[in-house]
Amino acid sequence: MSTENNCPSCKSENTYQDGSLWVCPDCNEEWDPSELASHAETLSDVALDANGNVLNSGDSVTIIKDLKVKGSTSGVKSGTKVKGIRIIESNDGHNISCKIDGIGAMYLKSEFVRKI
């Protein structure tokens, strides 16, 4: 069977097509594959913190892991609070632009912050 039409809820391969919808007899889930694709695209544009909360520009966050800073002997310590972040689109995973007191402007990955 094709893995592209597995059930999005229980991941079962035991699915069948009923008109324009796909049905999973194991968990009774019905879905439209085109809607799943558009939903996945919108989720990829959203920045989530380490706990899965949606981050927006202007939010305040806390760093949850000691981070090294290129070109500096010191780094950013866990527990550092950052105010007024900006969510940016990035290919390398650094989707937060911010200013950290004592260090300056830098980019962070959203997986290393927690929303306050």
N, CA and C atoms as an extended XYZ file, in Angstrom:
348
Properties=species:S:1:pos:R:3:atomname:S:1:resname:S:1:resid:I:1 pbc="F F F"
N         0.825       -1.190        0.000 N   MET     1
C         0.000        0.000        0.000 CA  MET     1
C         0.869        1.253        0.000 C   MET     1
N         0.314        2.329       -0.489 N   SER     2
C         1.012        3.599       -0.523 CA  SER     2
C         1.007        4.241        0.864 C   SER     2
N         2.144        4.822        1.244 N   THR     3
C         2.229        5.460        2.563 CA  THR     3
C         1.695        6.886        2.540 C   THR     3
N         1.428        7.440        1.359 N   GLU     4
C         0.963        8.824        1.287 CA  GLU     4
C        -0.481        8.983        1.743 C   GLU     4
N        -1.247        7.925        1.810 N   ASN     5
C        -2.638        8.026        2.260 CA  ASN     5
C        -2.867        7.284        3.573 C   ASN     5
N        -1.845        7.216        4.426 N   ASN     6
C        -2.031        6.671        5.757 CA  ASN     6
C        -2.919        7.609        6.555 C   ASN     6
N        -3.599        7.059        7.538 N   CYS     7
C        -4.489        7.847        8.389 CA  CYS     7
C        -3.681        8.906        9.143 C   CYS     7
N        -4.097       10.186        9.104 N   PRO     8
C        -3.358       11.224        9.824 CA  PRO     8
C        -3.501       11.108       11.340 C   PRO     8
N        -4.538       10.413       11.820 N   SER     9
C        -4.741       10.280       13.261 CA  SER     9
C        -3.992        9.095       13.849 C   SER     9
N        -4.239        7.892       13.302 N   CYS    10
C        -3.646        6.682       13.893 CA  CYS    10
C        -2.520        6.095       13.042 C   CYS    10
N        -2.231        6.702       11.884 N   LYS    11
C        -1.145        6.276       10.973 CA  LYS    11
C        -1.359        4.887       10.389 C   LYS    11
N        -2.582        4.405       10.412 N   SER    12
C        -2.896        3.090        9.875 CA  SER    12
C        -2.777        3.096        8.352 C   SER    12
N        -2.321        1.975        7.796 N   GLU    13
C        -2.249        1.821        6.346 CA  GLU    13
C        -3.555        1.277        5.781 C   GLU    13
N        -4.445        0.866        6.659 N   ASN    14
C        -5.713        0.255        6.267 CA  ASN    14
C        -6.738        1.349        5.963 C   ASN    14
N        -6.569        2.055        4.834 N   THR    15
C        -7.458        3.151        4.448 CA  THR    15
C        -8.033        2.893        3.073 C   THR    15
N        -9.150        3.551        2.790 N   TYR    16
C        -9.746        3.427        1.462 CA  TYR    16
C       -10.362        4.755        1.058 C   TYR    16
N       -10.550        4.929       -0.242 N   GLN    17
C       -11.104        6.162       -0.772 CA  GLN    17
C       -12.605        6.024       -0.941 C   GLN    17
N       -13.339        7.045       -0.490 N   ASP    18
C       -14.786        7.092       -0.621 CA  ASP    18
C       -15.141        8.440       -1.241 C   ASP    18
N       -15.261        8.470       -2.555 N   GLY    19
C       -15.489        9.728       -3.256 CA  GLY    19
C       -14.220       10.554       -3.228 C   GLY    19
N       -14.324       11.795       -2.729 N   SER    20
C       -13.140       12.654       -2.645 CA  SER    20
C       -12.428       12.519       -1.304 C   SER    20
N       -13.034       11.799       -0.361 N   LEU    21
C       -12.455       11.630        0.967 CA  LEU    21
C       -11.769       10.282        1.114 C   LEU    21
N       -10.829       10.208        2.059 N   TRP    22
C       -10.215        8.959        2.460 CA  TRP    22
C       -10.760        8.602        3.830 C   TRP    22
N       -10.948        7.307        4.084 N   VAL    23
C       -11.554        6.836        5.326 CA  VAL    23
C       -10.643        5.803        5.973 C   VAL    23
N       -10.544        5.875        7.300 N   CYS    24
C        -9.799        4.890        8.081 CA  CYS    24
C       -10.807        4.073        8.877 C   CYS    24
N       -10.960        2.788        8.583 N   PRO    25
C       -11.918        1.978        9.321 CA  PRO    25
C       -11.471        1.675       10.759 C   PRO    25
N       -10.191        1.857       11.060 N   ASP    26
C        -9.695        1.572       12.396 CA  ASP    26
C       -10.131        2.622       13.419 C   ASP    26
N       -10.058        3.916       13.048 N   CYS    27
C       -10.410        4.977       13.999 CA  CYS    27
C       -11.566        5.851       13.504 C   CYS    27
N       -12.146        5.516       12.358 N   ASN    28
C       -13.288        6.241       11.763 CA  ASN    28
C       -12.949        7.672       11.359 C   ASN    28
N       -11.707        7.948       11.074 N   GLU    29
C       -11.281        9.273       10.620 CA  GLU    29
C       -11.573        9.410        9.127 C   GLU    29
N       -12.068       10.588        8.720 N   GLU    30
C       -12.271       10.912        7.302 CA  GLU    30
C       -11.495       12.186        7.015 C   GLU    30
N       -10.786       12.236        5.871 N   TRP    31
C       -10.015       13.416        5.536 CA  TRP    31
C        -9.892       13.574        4.042 C   TRP    31
N        -9.595       14.811        3.658 N   ASP    32
C        -9.354       15.166        2.265 CA  ASP    32
C        -7.851       15.445        2.134 C   ASP    32
N        -7.120       14.672        1.325 N   PRO    33
C        -5.665       14.853        1.221 CA  PRO    33
C        -5.254       16.264        0.800 C   PRO    33
N        -6.054       16.943       -0.014 N   SER    34
C        -5.690       18.302       -0.424 CA  SER    34
C        -5.777       19.273        0.748 C   SER    34
N        -6.727       19.066        1.674 N   GLU    35
C        -6.823       19.912        2.856 CA  GLU    35
C        -5.653       19.665        3.798 C   GLU    35
N        -5.211       18.413        3.904 N   LEU    36
C        -4.056       18.098        4.754 CA  LEU    36
C        -2.805       18.784        4.243 C   LEU    36
N        -2.630       18.828        2.929 N   ALA    37
C        -1.448       19.463        2.352 CA  ALA    37
C        -1.449       20.959        2.630 C   ALA    37
N        -2.593       21.620        2.491 N   SER    38
C        -2.653       23.056        2.761 CA  SER    38
C        -2.489       23.329        4.250 C   SER    38
N        -2.989       22.433        5.106 N   HIS    39
C        -2.828       22.591        6.549 CA  HIS    39
C        -1.363       22.426        6.950 C   HIS    39
N        -0.661       21.510        6.330 N   ALA    40
C         0.757       21.301        6.614 CA  ALA    40
C         1.587       22.518        6.203 C   ALA    40
N         1.207       23.162        5.086 N   GLU    41
C         1.912       24.359        4.638 CA  GLU    41
C         1.739       25.498        5.627 C   GLU    41
N         0.535       25.670        6.165 N   THR    42
C         0.320       26.749        7.121 CA  THR    42
C         1.048       26.460        8.430 C   THR    42
N         1.150       25.204        8.845 N   LEU    43
C         1.876       24.870       10.065 CA  LEU    43
C         3.370       25.106        9.919 C   LEU    43
N         3.906       24.912        8.705 N   SER    44
C         5.330       25.115        8.518 CA  SER    44
C         5.698       26.593        8.593 C   SER    44
N         4.743       27.503        8.356 N   ASP    45
C         5.001       28.932        8.420 CA  ASP    45
C         4.913       29.474        9.842 C   ASP    45
N         4.438       28.680       10.786 N   VAL    46
C         4.236       29.121       12.152 CA  VAL    46
C         5.462       28.776       12.986 C   VAL    46
N         5.897       29.728       13.814 N   ALA    47
C         7.024       29.484       14.721 CA  ALA    47
C         6.471       28.983       16.045 C   ALA    47
N         6.945       27.821       16.489 N   LEU    48
C         6.514       27.228       17.751 CA  LEU    48
C         7.676       27.208       18.728 C   LEU    48
N         7.384       27.477       20.014 N   ASP    49
C         8.435       27.406       21.016 CA  ASP    49
C         8.666       25.958       21.429 C   ASP    49
N         9.519       25.731       22.417 N   ALA    50
C         9.869       24.384       22.841 CA  ALA    50
C         8.682       23.615       23.401 C   ALA    50
N         7.679       24.321       23.897 N   ASN    51
C         6.489       23.680       24.448 CA  ASN    51
C         5.351       23.554       23.438 C   ASN    51
N         5.555       24.013       22.211 N   GLY    52
C         4.530       23.917       21.177 CA  GLY    52
C         3.597       25.111       21.116 C   GLY    52
N         3.896       26.179       21.862 N   ASN    53
C         3.082       27.391       21.809 CA  ASN    53
C         3.454       28.216       20.592 C   ASN    53
N         2.461       28.861       19.972 N   VAL    54
C         2.697       29.689       18.799 CA  VAL    54
C         3.356       30.994       19.229 C   VAL    54
N         4.439       31.351       18.546 N   LEU    55
C         5.144       32.603       18.812 CA  LEU    55
C         4.736       33.651       17.798 C   LEU    55
N         4.548       34.877       18.264 N   ASN    56
C         4.201       36.007       17.411 CA  ASN    56
C         5.233       37.106       17.593 C   ASN    56
N         5.354       37.973       16.601 N   SER    57
C         6.250       39.115       16.736 CA  SER    57
C         5.782       39.973       17.898 C   SER    57
N         6.745       40.441       18.712 N   GLY    58
C         6.435       41.254       19.872 CA  GLY    58
C         6.358       40.474       21.171 C   GLY    58
N         6.346       39.142       21.097 N   ASP    59
C         6.292       38.317       22.309 CA  ASP    59
C         7.608       38.404       23.079 C   ASP    59
N         7.540       38.035       24.348 N   SER    60
C         8.734       37.892       25.178 CA  SER    60
C         8.979       36.412       25.404 C   SER    60
N        10.245       36.019       25.374 N   VAL    61
C        10.603       34.612       25.515 CA  VAL    61
C        11.758       34.462       26.504 C   VAL    61
N        11.966       33.237       26.960 N   THR    62
C        13.087       32.870       27.813 CA  THR    62
C        13.909       31.811       27.098 C   THR    62
N        15.217       31.964       27.102 N   ILE    63
C        16.121       30.974       26.505 CA  ILE    63
C        16.146       29.759       27.432 C   ILE    63
N        16.007       28.545       26.889 N   ILE    64
C        15.936       27.350       27.730 CA  ILE    64
C        17.214       26.518       27.704 C   ILE    64
N        18.209       26.936       26.917 N   LYS    65
C        19.447       26.165       26.789 CA  LYS    65
C        20.604       27.140       26.619 C   LYS    65
N        21.737       26.853       27.233 N   ASP    66
C        22.929       27.672       27.012 CA  ASP    66
C        23.288       27.609       25.531 C   ASP    66
N        23.458       28.783       24.917 N   LEU    67
C        23.747       28.852       23.489 CA  LEU    67
C        25.097       29.513       23.262 C   LEU    67
N        25.886       28.930       22.370 N   LYS    68
C        27.163       29.526       21.988 CA  LYS    68
C        26.900       30.618       20.969 C   LYS    68
N        27.740       31.650       21.000 N   VAL    69
C        27.625       32.750       20.058 CA  VAL    69
C        28.890       32.788       19.229 C   VAL    69
N        28.739       32.713       17.914 N   LYS    70
C        29.911       32.745       17.035 CA  LYS    70
C        30.639       34.071       17.177 C   LYS    70
N        31.961       33.996       17.262 N   GLY    71
C        32.778       35.199       17.344 CA  GLY    71
C        32.838       35.795       18.733 C   GLY    71
N        32.343       35.088       19.721 N   SER    72
C        32.358       35.596       21.089 CA  SER    72
C        32.809       34.487       22.034 C   SER    72
N        33.512       34.885       23.089 N   THR    73
C        33.936       33.888       24.070 CA  THR    73
C        32.805       33.539       25.025 C   THR    73
N        31.865       34.461       25.188 N   SER    74
C        30.716       34.183       26.055 CA  SER    74
C        29.534       33.738       25.204 C   SER    74
N        28.530       33.239       25.837 N   GLY    75
C        27.331       32.805       25.126 CA  GLY    75
C        26.099       33.353       25.807 C   GLY    75
N        24.968       32.833       25.426 N   VAL    76
C        23.700       33.216       26.031 CA  VAL    76
C        23.331       32.127       27.020 C   VAL    76
N        23.134       32.489       28.267 N   LYS    77
C        22.818       31.532       29.327 CA  LYS    77
C        21.339       31.185       29.310 C   LYS    77
N        21.005       29.974       29.733 N   SER    78
C        19.597       29.604       29.849 CA  SER    78
C        18.971       30.477       30.931 C   SER    78
N        17.715       30.818       30.741 N   GLY    79
C        17.018       31.700       31.669 CA  GLY    79
C        17.055       33.151       31.252 C   GLY    79
N        17.840       33.490       30.217 N   THR    80
C        17.899       34.864       29.736 CA  THR    80
C        16.560       35.234       29.114 C   THR    80
N        16.020       36.385       29.516 N   LYS    81
C        14.738       36.850       28.983 CA  LYS    81
C        14.981       37.783       27.813 C   LYS    81
N        14.201       37.607       26.766 N   VAL    82
C        14.312       38.411       25.559 CA  VAL    82
C        12.939       39.007       25.284 C   VAL    82
N        12.881       40.337       25.158 N   LYS    83
C        11.612       41.031       24.915 CA  LYS    83
C        11.526       41.483       23.468 C   LYS    83
N        10.329       41.519       22.941 N   GLY    84
C        10.088       42.085       21.614 CA  GLY    84
C        10.743       41.335       20.474 C   GLY    84
N        10.517       40.029       20.384 N   ILE    85
C        11.102       39.255       19.294 CA  ILE    85
C        10.384       39.564       17.984 C   ILE    85
N        11.036       39.263       16.883 N   ARG    86
C        10.413       39.354       15.561 CA  ARG    86
C        10.490       37.987       14.907 C   ARG    86
N         9.383       37.507       14.383 N   ILE    87
C         9.355       36.235       13.665 CA  ILE    87
C         9.717       36.523       12.212 C   ILE    87
N        10.718       35.798       11.716 N   ILE    88
C        11.180       35.985       10.342 CA  ILE    88
C        11.129       34.650        9.614 C   ILE    88
N        11.177       34.712        8.301 N   GLU    89
C        11.230       33.500        7.485 CA  GLU    89
C        12.693       33.185        7.218 C   GLU    89
N        13.087       31.947        7.505 N   SER    90
C        14.486       31.588        7.366 CA  SER    90
C        14.617       30.160        6.858 C   SER    90
N        15.639       29.911        6.063 N   ASN    91
C        15.878       28.570        5.542 CA  ASN    91
C        16.720       27.719        6.479 C   ASN    91
N        17.502       28.352        7.360 N   ASP    92
C        18.405       27.593        8.221 CA  ASP    92
C        17.844       27.331        9.616 C   ASP    92
N        16.578       27.632        9.859 N   GLY    93
C        15.952       27.329       11.138 CA  GLY    93
C        15.987       28.460       12.138 C   GLY    93
N        16.772       29.494       11.910 N   HIS    94
C        16.827       30.642       12.813 CA  HIS    94
C        15.677       31.579       12.451 C   HIS    94
N        14.521       31.354       13.072 N   ASN    95
C        13.321       32.084       12.681 CA  ASN    95
C        12.917       33.181       13.663 C   ASN    95
N        13.804       33.545       14.595 N   ILE    96
C        13.544       34.646       15.519 CA  ILE    96
C        14.679       35.652       15.406 C   ILE    96
N        14.330       36.915       15.232 N   SER    97
C        15.288       38.001       15.248 CA  SER    97
C        15.045       38.781       16.532 C   SER    97
N        16.125       39.084       17.273 N   CYS    98
C        15.944       39.761       18.554 CA  CYS    98
C        17.209       40.504       18.947 C   CYS    98
N        17.089       41.302       20.019 N   LYS    99
C        18.235       41.958       20.643 CA  LYS    99
C        18.344       41.431       22.052 C   LYS    99
N        19.546       40.983       22.424 N   ILE   100
C        19.790       40.475       23.769 CA  ILE   100
C        20.731       41.443       24.465 C   ILE   100
N        20.341       41.893       25.660 N   ASP   101
C        21.151       42.834       26.428 CA  ASP   101
C        22.544       42.249       26.665 C   ASP   101
N        23.572       43.051       26.403 N   GLY   102
C        24.946       42.624       26.612 CA  GLY   102
C        25.555       41.903       25.431 C   GLY   102
N        24.731       41.482       24.481 N   ILE   103
C        25.245       40.756       23.312 CA  ILE   103
C        24.920       41.508       22.028 C   ILE   103
N        23.682       41.934       21.880 N   GLY   104
C        23.271       42.677       20.698 CA  GLY   104
C        22.277       41.906       19.863 C   GLY   104
N        22.176       42.289       18.601 N   ALA   105
C        21.212       41.678       17.688 CA  ALA   105
C        21.681       40.283       17.300 C   ALA   105
N        20.745       39.347       17.264 N   MET   106
C        21.079       37.986       16.848 CA  MET   106
C        19.824       37.248       16.404 C   MET   106
N        20.041       36.091       15.809 N   TYR   107
C        18.963       35.218       15.368 CA  TYR   107
C        18.949       33.977       16.251 C   TYR   107
N        17.743       33.504       16.578 N   LEU   108
C        17.583       32.310       17.410 CA  LEU   108
C        16.676       31.315       16.716 C   LEU   108
N        16.805       30.068       17.112 N   LYS   109
C        15.863       29.042       16.676 CA  LYS   109
C        14.754       28.978       17.706 C   LYS   109
N        13.522       28.873       17.248 N   SER   110
C        12.376       28.877       18.157 CA  SER   110
C        12.338       27.658       19.076 C   SER   110
N        13.021       26.594       18.718 N   GLU   111
C        13.016       25.383       19.541 CA  GLU   111
C        13.831       25.548       20.824 C   GLU   111
N        14.619       26.640       20.941 N   PHE   112
C        15.422       26.874       22.134 CA  PHE   112
C        14.861       27.973       23.023 C   PHE   112
N        13.612       28.371       22.798 N   VAL   113
C        12.986       29.407       23.617 CA  VAL   113
C        11.645       28.919       24.150 C   VAL   113
N        11.198       29.585       25.202 N   ARG   114
C         9.895       29.302       25.798 CA  ARG   114
C         9.161       30.629       25.936 C   ARG   114
N         7.923       30.665       25.509 N   LYS   115
C         7.115       31.880       25.587 CA  LYS   115
C         6.814       32.214       27.047 C   LYS   115
N         6.917       33.499       27.393 N   ILE   116
C         6.628       33.941       28.759 CA  ILE   116
C         5.147       34.272       28.873 C   ILE   116
